[in-house]
Amino acid sequence: MNLEQLGLLGIFIAGAIPWFEAIAVVPAGILFGLDPVLTVLAAVSGNAITIFLFAYAGASIRQWLIRRREAKGKSGDSPKYQKAIAAFDKYGIWGMAALGPVLIGTQFAAAASVAAGVKPLRVSLLITLSMAIWSVVLAVVVASLGVKIG
């Protein structure tokens, strides 16, 4: 396995980690000299997997998080979840798909949208599509600047 393949594997894994997001790791990968198209594909693939997981497991994840917070003596819903639900109430599924990747993260946008009553497949597809568009736009911007690190 060569250095670029290891870098793309790292981009895939980082894209799958909540809060890292594809839109954060795509510019980083391109800045470190990875191929922009392969970087977008790796990051979007990794991020999409966790979007689908959070959308389909959203209710279970939410209950687990509530129990965990209550065991620590905190209120049931985290401030991040409350922010996600407030965003959903304000913007709906289309707003969550468009703004979720930059406001609260794709995984949490997916979980909040499912918790608000949107079907998991619809949530997964819309948020993944939005995240892919954000990633491509960022890749084009960063690649057109021609800046490289290392």
Secondary structure as GFF3:
##gff-version 3
##sequence-region A 1 150
A	DSSP	alpha_helix	3	16	.	.	.	ID=ss1
A	DSSP	alpha_helix	22	31	.	.	.	ID=ss2
A	DSSP	alpha_helix	36	56	.	.	.	ID=ss3
A	DSSP	alpha_helix	58	71	.	.	.	ID=ss4
A	DSSP	alpha_helix	79	103	.	.	.	ID=ss5
A	DSSP	alpha_helix	106	115	.	.	.	ID=ss6
A	DSSP	alpha_helix	120	145	.	.	.	ID=ss7
###
